[in-house]
Every structure is written in structure tokens, then in C-alpha cells.
Amino acid sequence: MLRSCAAPLRSLGALRGPRGGACPPLCEPRPALRSFSSEKVIYKDFSIPNPSWSKDLRLLFDQFMKKCEDGSWKCLPLYKHGSLQRIQDFKTFFHDPKFTKEDVMTQTRLFTSSFEEGLGFEHAMFYNDVEKRTVCLFQGGLYLEGMPGFLHGGAIATMIDSTLGMSALIAGGIVMTANLNINFKRPIPLCSVVVINSQVDKVEGRKIFVSGNVQSADEKTLHSEATGLFIQLDPDKSLT
Ligand SMILES: CCCCC/C=C\C/C=C\CCCCCCCC(=O)SCCNC(=O)CCNC(=O)[C@H](O)C(C)(C)COP(=O)(O)OP(=O)(O)OC[C@H]1O[C@@H](n2cnc3c(N)ncnc32)[C@H](O)[C@@H]1OP(=O)(O)O
């Protein structure tokens, strides 16, 4: 039987955005499954709390939602509006049907959203435009195990890449990771909650330099430090 990371929630009705309603509109639904035939898009919001979220993750999420009230922070919907547009732009300019055919594309899923609730990458991202910072609240589930009881380094790298990448994406549009360096300093226990911080340090032409770290929810443990180089894609260059 599958175990969930969190004790069952007493009431989902307790999950409220700062304006008293459920999380949207600050945290808008993201389509988990996307369709490139434009006939059907199935929406599922992965960033709003679900029963697998631990008390720590819920608490941090609520704290960040509170910070969103004055507009200084935004809860990032990964696919809607800007982000969705970036994905569409990517498809328009860089997707090569030679490699992934239309019928396959209708079945794809974003890696970090492809696990059953609580077993994979439970996370929510927030962005501060003034500070150019992205913060990801992340609880890695049971299927992300590496060494027994701890998260796989690849799973940590995935979320670091996504968080630093989000900072770069907001700064530079359609980007891809060219380089990612990670120092793994302390292992992350499965199902624990960590905070991934990232900021854009420098933009040089098409190069966007981003750095970040991973800390425990109580900020007492520094789990990892990372730097990344993201390159704005050139529409005149083929990717393949
Ligand atoms: C980033 C995504 C944001 C994620 C946000 C999360 C959710 C959003 C929702 C959905 C999106 C999900 C996507 C998540 C994916 C996460 C990101 C990735 O993991 S991308 C996959 C891994 N990366 C790749 O596969 C890229 C492979 N590489 C390439 O295709 C190319 O090398 C390139 C990166 C496109 C660059 O090629 P290009 O021809 O355009 O550039 P140049 O080679 O001319 O280089 C330009 C410039 O940069 C310097 N450069 C390039 N690479 C490096 C390097 N590794 N180290 C140092 N410098 C490098 C190069 O020297 C040039 O410099 P200069 O102009 O000064 O000469």
C-alpha cells in the first residue's frame, strides 16, 4: 500500500488563498496534460495544496501566499499566461516534428508533474519581481528515493534546474540550461520540505547567470548550492 508523506488533512476546506477564496486567482490552475491538437486541454492545478502536503509545506505555502497580498510576490502558475506562452513559443520556433510526432506530443507530461499526488515533486513556486528572485517550496515524495530514506540527487537537480530555470525564463524568455553546477552539502530526507532560492545574478547578451541554494524549511540546514547558465534560444538556429 502506498503511504503518503503527510498525515491526512482534516479538511480541505481549510485551504484558502489570502483573499478568502480557494487559491486562484493568485495561484491559477495549470494544465497537467496539454494537447497540441487544441481540441482538449485538461486542467489540473499542481501548485495548490493537496492532502499529501505536510504541515510544514502548508505552513510555508500560506506564508508565501500572505506575501502575495501586497503584490511583491506572485504565486507562479507554470503553464498559464506567460509560461504557457513560452512553451507555445518554444513549440513554434524550436519543436522539430521529426523527433516527436503530434500523436506523441498529446501524451507528454511535464516531468515534475507526472507522479501521483505525494509521490513525486510536490512544489509551488513564487516570484519577486523587484528582487528577481524565485523561491520553490518543495517536498520530494517516496518515489524520488536515492540512498535509502533520502532524495535522489537527480531529483534535487531537477528541482534546482526548474527553479533557477524559472528565474532565467522570467528574465529572458525562451531559455535552455547550458550549464548547471551543484554542490550537494547535506542529504535531503524523503518527504521533508525544503526551500529552493534562486536569483538572476547577471545577464550578458543571450547568457543568463543564475545562482541558488536549497535550505531546510527551518533554514538551519544548507542542503545544496548551485549556479546555472541559461541561454536564450536563437530562433535562427536549429536546436538539433
Ligand atoms: C529553463 C526552463 C525553465 C523551467 C521552469 C519550470 C517550469 C516551467 C514550465 C515548463 C517548462 C519546463 C522545462 C523544464 C526544463 C528545465 C530546463 C532544462 O533542463 S533544458 C534541458 C537541458 N538543456 C539542453 O538540453 C540544452 C542543450 N544545449 C543546447 O541546445 C545549446 O548548447 C544551447 C544551450 C541552446 C546553446 O546553443 P546556441 O547555439 O544557441 O548558443 P552558443 O553555443 O552559440 O552559445 C551562446 C553563448 O553561450 C556560451 N555557452 C554556451 N554553452 C555554454 C556552457 N555550457 N558553458 C559556458 N558557456 C556556454 C557560448 O560560449 C556563447 O558565449 P559567447 O556569446 O560569449 O560566445
The ligand as an SDF file (V2000), in Angstrom:
LIG
                    3D

 67 69  0  0  0  0  0  0  0  0999 V2000
   14.7420   26.7120  -18.2860 C   0  0  0  0  0  0  0  0  0  0  0  0
   13.3440   26.2720  -18.2040 C   0  0  0  0  0  0  0  0  0  0  0  0
   12.6070   26.8680  -17.0620 C   0  0  0  0  0  0  0  0  0  0  0  0
   11.9570   25.8620  -16.2070 C   0  0  0  0  0  0  0  0  0  0  0  0
   10.8520   26.4570  -15.4750 C   0  0  0  0  0  0  0  0  0  0  0  0
    9.9990   25.4590  -14.8600 C   0  0  0  0  0  0  0  0  0  0  0  0
    8.8010   25.2300  -15.3010 C   0  0  0  0  0  0  0  0  0  0  0  0
    8.2560   25.9120  -16.4930 C   0  0  0  0  0  0  0  0  0  0  0  0
    7.3010   25.1050  -17.1600 C   0  0  0  0  0  0  0  0  0  0  0  0
    7.6360   24.2970  -18.1500 C   0  0  0  0  0  0  0  0  0  0  0  0
    8.9970   24.2280  -18.7220 C   0  0  0  0  0  0  0  0  0  0  0  0
    9.6520   23.0190  -18.2500 C   0  0  0  0  0  0  0  0  0  0  0  0
   11.0430   22.8920  -18.7690 C   0  0  0  0  0  0  0  0  0  0  0  0
   11.9400   22.4420  -17.6850 C   0  0  0  0  0  0  0  0  0  0  0  0
   13.2760   22.1330  -18.2500 C   0  0  0  0  0  0  0  0  0  0  0  0
   14.3600   22.6990  -17.4290 C   0  0  0  0  0  0  0  0  0  0  0  0
   15.4400   23.2570  -18.3000 C   0  0  0  0  0  0  0  0  0  0  0  0
   16.2700   22.1970  -18.9420 C   0  0  0  0  0  0  0  0  0  0  0  0
   16.6590   21.2720  -18.3290 O   0  0  0  0  0  0  0  0  0  0  0  0
   16.6800   22.3520  -20.5810 S   0  0  0  0  0  0  0  0  0  0  0  0
   17.3400   20.7340  -20.9610 C   0  0  0  0  0  0  0  0  0  0  0  0
   18.8180   20.6290  -20.8040 C   0  0  0  0  0  0  0  0  0  0  0  0
   19.4930   21.5080  -21.7270 N   0  0  0  0  0  0  0  0  0  0  0  0
   19.6760   21.1950  -23.0080 C   0  0  0  0  0  0  0  0  0  0  0  0
   19.3010   20.1580  -23.4920 O   0  0  0  0  0  0  0  0  0  0  0  0
   20.3920   22.2130  -23.8400 C   0  0  0  0  0  0  0  0  0  0  0  0
   21.3820   21.5880  -24.7970 C   0  0  0  0  0  0  0  0  0  0  0  0
   22.2370   22.6350  -25.3500 N   0  0  0  0  0  0  0  0  0  0  0  0
   21.8650   23.3520  -26.4150 C   0  0  0  0  0  0  0  0  0  0  0  0
   20.8580   23.0800  -27.0270 O   0  0  0  0  0  0  0  0  0  0  0  0
   22.7320   24.5040  -26.7890 C   0  0  0  0  0  0  0  0  0  0  0  0
   24.0350   24.3290  -26.3170 O   0  0  0  0  0  0  0  0  0  0  0  0
   22.1950   25.8590  -26.2580 C   0  0  0  0  0  0  0  0  0  0  0  0
   22.0790   25.8650  -24.7190 C   0  0  0  0  0  0  0  0  0  0  0  0
   20.8010   26.1150  -26.8640 C   0  0  0  0  0  0  0  0  0  0  0  0
   23.1270   26.9860  -26.6800 C   0  0  0  0  0  0  0  0  0  0  0  0
   23.3400   26.8490  -28.0500 O   0  0  0  0  0  0  0  0  0  0  0  0
   23.3950   28.1290  -29.0120 P   0  0  0  0  0  0  0  0  0  0  0  0
   23.9040   27.6330  -30.3040 O   0  0  0  0  0  0  0  0  0  0  0  0
   22.1240   28.8680  -29.0160 O   0  0  0  0  0  0  0  0  0  0  0  0
   24.4260   29.0710  -28.2960 O   0  0  0  0  0  0  0  0  0  0  0  0
   26.0120   29.0970  -28.3880 P   0  0  0  0  0  0  0  0  0  0  0  0
   26.5810   27.7520  -28.3570 O   0  0  0  0  0  0  0  0  0  0  0  0
   26.3540   29.9920  -29.5260 O   0  0  0  0  0  0  0  0  0  0  0  0
   26.3560   29.8170  -27.0110 O   0  0  0  0  0  0  0  0  0  0  0  0
   25.9070   31.1430  -26.7480 C   0  0  0  0  0  0  0  0  0  0  0  0
   26.8740   31.7030  -25.7270 C   0  0  0  0  0  0  0  0  0  0  0  0
   26.7780   30.9160  -24.5300 O   0  0  0  0  0  0  0  0  0  0  0  0
   28.0500   30.3070  -24.2400 C   0  0  0  0  0  0  0  0  0  0  0  0
   27.8170   28.9480  -23.7540 N   0  0  0  0  0  0  0  0  0  0  0  0
   27.0180   28.0240  -24.2970 C   0  0  0  0  0  0  0  0  0  0  0  0
   27.0380   26.9030  -23.5830 N   0  0  0  0  0  0  0  0  0  0  0  0
   27.8700   27.1310  -22.5570 C   0  0  0  0  0  0  0  0  0  0  0  0
   28.3100   26.3460  -21.4670 C   0  0  0  0  0  0  0  0  0  0  0  0
   27.8820   25.1110  -21.2780 N   0  0  0  0  0  0  0  0  0  0  0  0
   29.1910   26.9050  -20.6050 N   0  0  0  0  0  0  0  0  0  0  0  0
   29.6280   28.1820  -20.7730 C   0  0  0  0  0  0  0  0  0  0  0  0
   29.2300   28.9880  -21.7940 N   0  0  0  0  0  0  0  0  0  0  0  0
   28.3800   28.4490  -22.6690 C   0  0  0  0  0  0  0  0  0  0  0  0
   28.7940   30.3020  -25.5580 C   0  0  0  0  0  0  0  0  0  0  0  0
   30.1900   30.2840  -25.3450 O   0  0  0  0  0  0  0  0  0  0  0  0
   28.3350   31.6080  -26.1440 C   0  0  0  0  0  0  0  0  0  0  0  0
   29.0150   32.6490  -25.4930 O   0  0  0  0  0  0  0  0  0  0  0  0
   29.5340   33.9390  -26.2820 P   0  0  0  0  0  0  0  0  0  0  0  0
   28.2930   34.5680  -26.8880 O   0  0  0  0  0  0  0  0  0  0  0  0
   30.1630   34.7970  -25.2340 O   0  0  0  0  0  0  0  0  0  0  0  0
   30.4780   33.4490  -27.3140 O   0  0  0  0  0  0  0  0  0  0  0  0
  1  2  1  0
  2  3  1  0
  3  4  1  0
  4  5  1  0
  5  6  1  0
  6  7  2  0
  7  8  1  0
  8  9  1  0
  9 10  2  0
 10 11  1  0
 11 12  1  0
 12 13  1  0
 13 14  1  0
 14 15  1  0
 15 16  1  0
 16 17  1  0
 17 18  1  0
 18 19  2  0
 18 20  1  0
 20 21  1  0
 21 22  1  0
 22 23  1  0
 23 24  1  0
 24 25  2  0
 24 26  1  0
 26 27  1  0
 27 28  1  0
 28 29  1  0
 29 30  2  0
 29 31  1  0
 31 32  1  0
 31 33  1  0
 33 34  1  0
 33 35  1  0
 33 36  1  0
 36 37  1  0
 37 38  1  0
 38 39  2  0
 38 40  1  0
 38 41  1  0
 41 42  1  0
 42 43  2  0
 42 44  1  0
 42 45  1  0
 45 46  1  0
 46 47  1  0
 47 48  1  0
 47 62  1  0
 48 49  1  0
 49 50  1  0
 49 60  1  0
 50 51  1  0
 50 59  1  0
 51 52  2  0
 52 53  1  0
 53 54  1  0
 53 59  2  0
 54 55  1  0
 54 56  2  0
 56 57  1  0
 57 58  2  0
 58 59  1  0
 60 61  1  0
 60 62  1  0
 62 63  1  0
 63 64  1  0
 64 65  2  0
 64 66  1  0
 64 67  1  0
M  END
$$$$
